[in-house]
Every structure is written in C-alpha cells, then in structure tokens.
Amino acid sequence: MRRRILSPPYYLDEDNVEELESLDFVFIEMDSGNCKRVIVDFLRTHSISFIDTGIGIVRTEVSLIGTTRSTLSIRGNTQ
C-alpha cells in the first residue's frame, strides 16, 4: 500500500505545482491558504484524483474538542 509514495523535500506553490501533472493520485495535508487553493485548482483542472485531510483541536478549560475533515475528489467527479 505504501509503494511509490513521494514527498518532495520542498514546498509546492504556484511556481512548481505543475510537477503534480504526471501523478495519478495526490494526498494533501496542509493548512488552508493561497498555496492550497492553487494546488487544489490545478488538480481539478488536470483531473487528478486527490484526498485532503485535516484536524482541528480546541482546548477548553477542562477538555479538548476535536474535529476531523476529509475530502475526496475522484477524477471525473470534481463538483
């Protein structure tokens, strides 16, 4: 299951996002922001499937409150 997983040793942004064009599937785990929007738009435009995951944790006086998020975009179904 973990064959050929690549993680570049640098950040992806609008200057190098086209490096994703040859991939079949992308796993995204990053904070929201302009770079994330650039990556997601690129993947959708090029019909590349991806999953985006994230967590949020809030500390209260007596506990932690957590949320999880996952978004799947499959080639041909990006609406």
Secondary structure by P-SEA (a helix, b strand, c coil): cccbbbbbccccccccccccccccbbbbbccccaaaaaaaaaaaaacccbbbbbbbbbbcccbbbbbbbbbbbcccccc
